[in-house]
C-alpha cells in the first residue's frame, strides 16, 4: 500500500436537483428503517425475546422476500 496522504482536494461536484432529491429520499428511508430497527432492539432489551409461537420462521420470511423480488423482475422468455 502507498504511504501517500489522501487527496486534500476539497472541491465538491454539485448534484443535479433531481439527483439531490433522490439522495435525500434515500437518506430518509434509511433513517426510517434504522429507527424501526432501533425500536425493535429497544423492545427486546426492555421485554426480552418474543415467544417462538409469535415469531415467523426465517424460511417463510425468505420465501416471501424472494417472491416479492421475483414479482418485481420481468419474466425472461
N, C-alpha and C positions, 0 to 999 in steps of 0.2 A: 504494500500500500504506500501511497505517496505521503510524504510529510508536509506537502504544500498546504498552506492555510486555505480555508474555504473562501470562495469569492466574496468580496465585500461590496459588490455592486448592489446598491440599494434601489435602483430604478425599478419600478414595477409597471407591468403592462396592464392597462385598464381593460376590464371585460366589457363586452357589449352589454347594453341594458338587459336584453333577454337572457344572456348567459348569467349575469349577476343575479337576476331574479330566480333563475333555476338553482343557483348555488344557495341562495337564501332559503328557498323552499326545501332543498335537501337538508340544509342545516336544521330547519325547523322540524322536519320529520325525524331526523336523527336525535334531536333533543327530546322530542316527544317519546320516542322509543326508549331512550335512556331513562327518562323519568318513569315510564311504566315498569321497566326492569328494576329500577331502584325501589319502587313501591312494593314490588313482589318480594324483593330481598328483605326489605324492612318488615313486611308482614311475616315472613318466615322467621326472622330474628325475634319478633315480638311474640308470635304464636306457635312456633315450631312448624315442622313439615306437615302438609296435609295428609290425611289418611289415604291409603292405597286405593280404597273404594272411590274416592273423589278425584282420582287422577286419570288421565288418558295415557295409555301405553305409548311409548315413543314410536313404535312401529305404525300405529294408527296416525300419529301426527306426521310421520314421514310420508306415508302413502297419500294423505290428504294434501300435503305440500307438493308432492310430485304430480298429483292430479291437477293442482292449480297451475303449475308450471307447464304441463302438457297442454292445458286448455289455452294458455296464452300463446303458445307456439303453433304456427300454421302447420298443418299436416304436409308431409312430404310424399309425393306420388311415387 
